[in-house]
Amino acid sequence: MRIILEILSGSRAGLKKDFGDKTHITIGREHAPGLKSNDLDFHHSGDVAASRLHCEIVRTSSGYILRDCTSKNKTYLNNVSVF
């Protein structure tokens, strides 16, 4: 199963990124602790709505989990805040 992420609003609206079959994806505006960089990095975009480590997508045996990483502006999926 592959992940294709489309950004709907903000400075990178319209961007589509194909992550293929990665099992762990981090999204944020700065380097994530213990990682070289976020898989989707907003550092140079000027988008301050994204936290340093905003959220992550993790593949499990039953599908995918979207987790908010205690971001200041929350993470939403289909207009519902996730935790």
Secondary structure, DSSP 8 states (H G I E B T S, - for coil): --EEEE--SSTTTT-EEEEET-SEEEEESS--TTSSS-SEE-TTTT-TTS-TT-EEEEEETTEEEEEE-S-TT-EEETTEEE-
